[in-house]
Amino acid sequence: MIERTLAWMRRFGYVTTSTEEAAARAAQFGELGALTYPHGDPEGAVLAAQLMVWLFLQDDRFSELAPAQGRIEDLADHILWSQRVLHGGTEAVPEPYLEALIDLRTRLVRMAVDAEQVERFADGFNRYLGAVAAEAIYRARGITPSLGQYVRLRESTILMRGMCFVVIELADDCYLPGPIWAAREVRRCEQAAARAIAYTHDILSGMRELYWPGHTNLITVLADHFHCPLDEALRRAVYMYEDQMRRFDRLARPLLESGDARLARYVRGMGAWIRGNLDWSMNCGRYHVTSPRPPDNLPSLFGT
């Protein structure tokens, strides 16, 4: 899986030099796919790993770099082209990131049991792209979103229900018919899983992101909201993660005991995603900070 993911990255120009290959290996994207999809068809895990590459690296290039360089129009163009690809556009695209997205969508369509799964994927991806645009506006204006705004933003940018959990259905052969997939108790369980995964990311990537002026992370949002030092904000973020894990465990139990084998596999897949993401985030090179202390000029108190 690791070598297949690296080969895919070379194919679409993500890796062109030995330095870039070393960075890709340190990021362990292939391991992420293996850890988060440990059951079922390995093709689903490979697809997921490559989707993660696309999301992480387009986030670096478009969602973060374009606003930082004052070229938010580059992000706008990227979003519009991505939406075109997601809805089956077939004309030539202007750059390799979009060619990679065409490849991913084509393979997902081929693996899907039902056309509804493809629509779930496209709809979730559109929600993600809309949240990316909102986040870019905050960054471009130097605005820290409120805690409520950030929670809603993060549920979309983490892209669980509309992408990662759709791949669970593909990889674990557990397609959920619309009435089951849309059921309130399933949606609430998915929301708890998505929040736990998002908060894990923010906690473990927070120290790296605190070095970036204007970057928004759950820790900085909490510091601004409660007018508190970063160490207290970090403790609050950990409490939020633990709260969502308790909620997920409570909501998952009746679904696992419902007697529906497909639904049980789906819920177990969400649990595997939570654990796999935690293990990957703890060990990958992407979030490593050599000296885990913020620079002297980093404010210790936000919102004052």
N, C-alpha and C positions, 0 to 999 in steps of 0.2 A: 504493500500500500504506500509506503514511504517513497519507493522508487517510482511508482506510477504517478504519484502526485508531483514529484520533481520533474518527471518527463512531461507532464501536462504543463507545468510552469515554464519549462523551456519552449514548448510548442507555441505558447502565446506570449512569449517575450518577457515573462516575469523574471526569468533567470537567463542572463546572457554572459556572465563572467564568473570566475571562481569565487570572488568575494560575495556576489549575490547568491551563489549556491550555498556557500557556508552560512550565510544569514538565513536562507530558507531552511536548511537542515536544523539550525539552532531554534527556529520557530516551531519545528515539529508539527507541521500541519497534518502530515500523514498520520502521526500518532493521535492527533485530535480526532480524526475520523474513526480510528480503531477503538479509541476509548469511549466515544459517545455512541457508537453503534456496534456493541459487542455481539449482538445476536443477528441471526438471519443472513440475508444475501450480502456477500462482501461488496458487490457492485454498488449497493446503497451507501456503504461506508466510504467507498472511493469517491462517489459523487458528492457526498457530504463534505469530505476533506477538501475537495476542489472548490466547492461552493464557499467554504470558509476562507480559502485563499482569496477568492474574488472579493468577498466582503471586507476582509481585513485590509487588503492592499488598495482597493478602491477607496476605502475610508481614509487611508493614509494620503492618497494622492489627490482625491477630489474633495472629500468632506472636510479635511483638515488643511491641506496645503493651499487649495484654491482660495478660501476665505482669508487665510493668513497672508497671501500674496496680493490681496485686493482684487482677485479675479473670480468673484462669485459667479460671474456669467459662465465660466467653464463648468462649474458644478451644475448650473441650470441646464446647459446643453447635454451634459452627461446624464442627468435625470430623465430628460425628455427622450433621448436615444434609448436608454435602458427600458423605459416604459414601452417604447415601440417594439423592442426586441421581445419583451415579455409577452406581448399580445400577438406575437407571430409575424412581425414584420420581416420581410425577406430581402429587402434591398441592401446594397453594400453599406457597410458601416465604416466610420472614419478612423477607428483605432482598435488595437488588439484587445483591450478590456471588453469591448462590446462583442468582438468575435468569440472571446471566451464565454461570454454570457449566452450567446447563440448556441454554442456547443453544449453548455450545461442544460439549457432549456430543452434542446432536442433530445438529449438523453433522458431527461425527466419525463418527457412526453412518451418516450418509448417504454419506460418502466411503469408508467401509471396504469393502474387497473381500470380506472374510470376517468372520463374527461373532467369530472368534478374535482379530482385531485389537482389537475393542472390549473383549474380556476382558483382553487384555494391558494396554490403557490403564487400565482400572478397577483391575486388580491393582497396577500400578505406582503409580497415584495413591493407593491405600490404603496402600502401603508408605511413600509420601511423608508422608501424614497421620500415620501412626504415628510416624515419625521427628520430625515437627513437635511431637507431644505429648511425646516424650522430651526434645527440645531445650528446650521450655517448662519442664519439670520442673527441668532443670539451671539455667535462668535464674532461676526462682522461688526456688530454694534457694541461689543464689549459688555453684553448684558448677562447676568447670572439668572437663569430661570428660577422661579419659585420652586419649593419642594414638590408641590402638587404638579406643576408643569413638568418638572424633571421626571417624576415617576411615570407620567403618561408618555413622555418622550422616550424614556428608556424601554418601556414595554414594546414600543414599535421598533426602535433601533436594534434591539437584541434579536429580533426576527425569529422567534421560536414557533409560535402557532402557525404562521403562514409559510414557513420554509423548513426549519429543522425538524419540527414534529410531523410535517407532511412526509419527510424522508423516512421517519420511523414507519409509517404505513407502508412505504415501498420496500424498505429493507427487511421488515419483520412480517410481511404478508398479513397486515392487519388493517385493511381498508375499512374505515368507519363510514357507513352510510350517513347521508346528510342529517337525518333526524338525531342520530346518536352523536355525531361530531358536533352538532350545534346545541346539544343539551346543556342546560345551565350548569349542572354539576360537573360536566366535562370541561366546560370553558373556565370555571372557577379553579379547577385543579391545574389546568394549563397555565392560567395566570400566575398561580403561586409558584409553579415550576419556573416560569419565565422570569419572574422577579428574583427568585433565589439565584438563578444563573446570572442575571444582570448584576446583582449586588456582589456576587463572587468576583465577577470581572472588575467591578469598580474598586473593590477593596484591594485586590491583588495587583491591579494596574495603577492604583492611585499614586503610589510613591513616584513612579516614573512620570505620570501625567502632571503631578504638582510642579514639575520643572518647566512646564510649557505655559507661558503667559496666556491668559484668556481661556485656557482649556477648562471645560466643564466636566465635573466628575461628582458622583454622589457625595464624596467627602467634602468637597468645596461647597456644594449646595447646602449640605447640613450645617457647615460652619457659618455660612451666610444666614441661614434660616434661624439658627439658635444663637447667633452672635457668640460663638464659642471657639476655643482653640482647636487646632487640627487633631490633637490626640483624643479630645472628647468627641469630635465629629466622627473619627474612625470607630470609636466604641459604639456610637449610635448606629453607624452603618452595619457593624457586626450584629447588633441587636436586630436590626431590620431583616438581615439575612436569616438569622435564627428564627424569627417570627414567621417568615415565609416558609421555612422548612417545616416548622410545626404545622402550619396550615396545609402544606402539601401532604404531609403524612396523614393528617386527619381526613382530607378530602379524597385521597387515593384509596383508602381502606375499603369503603363500600363499593367503589368501582372495581377493585380487584376481586371482591367477593360477589359480584353481580351475576356470575355464571356465564358471562359473555367472554369467550376465550380471546376474541380479537381485541376487545376493549382492555382486557387484562394485559395482553402483550403491549398494547399502546401505552398504558400507564407504566408498566415496567420499563418501557423504552424511555419515558420521560425521566424516571429515576436514574437510569443509566446515563442520561445526558447530564443530569445534575452532578453525579459523581465523576463522570469522565471529564467534564469541563473543569471541575475543581482539581483533579489530578494533573491535567495538562497545564492549567494556569500556574500551579505550584512549581512545575518543573521546566517549562519551556523557556527559551532565552528571550522571548518577546518582552517579558515584564521584569527582567532582571535589572536591578540597579546596583552598581558596584559599591557605592557608598550610600547606604540607605538613610541619608539625612538630607532634608531640603537645604538648598543654598541659603546663605545668610540673609539674602534680600527677599526671601519668600515670606510673605506676611504670616504671622502666627494667628491672626484674628481676621476674619472676613466680615464685611458688612458694617464696619464701624466708621 
